[in-house]
Amino acid sequence: MSDTASLLSLFLGSFFAATLLPGGSEILLFGVLKSYPETLWPALLIATAGNTLGGMVTFGMGWLLPQTQQLKHVEKLRRYGTPALLLAWVPLIGDALCLAAGWLRLNWWQAALFMALGKFARYWVVAFAIV
């Protein structure tokens, strides 16, 4: 597999791992960087972009849910706002945070920014643990 195909696979894997589908994009990043260490920065950016876009799909799904009742735990997210999405990378709670942020109709571009920052930081730690 070429480095271009590996980076495309990394993007798709990162995207789907950030939706409600299960998956671990860190292992994909690990594989790409072991095979093509020269792709460090493109791989970091591609994984971050894919994972952020996937998180925004989950955010959009939350936006589409009807707001029939207020939930206690969701109100905590309203108090912390979009900076709470720095934790969108955390397994299990990350998807719930993205969904709840959309349901609360939080600012979408701030949500994307904080999501991307948190996800990039996670990938950066993984990448520099490898190289």
Secondary structure, DSSP 4 states (H G I P E B T S, - for coil): --HHHHHHHHHHHHHHHTSSS---HHHHHHHHHHH-GGGHHHHHHHHHHHHHHHHHHHHHHHHHS---S--HHHHHHHHH-GGGGGGTTSTTHHHHHHHHHHHTT--HHHHHHHHHHHHHHHHHHHHHHH-
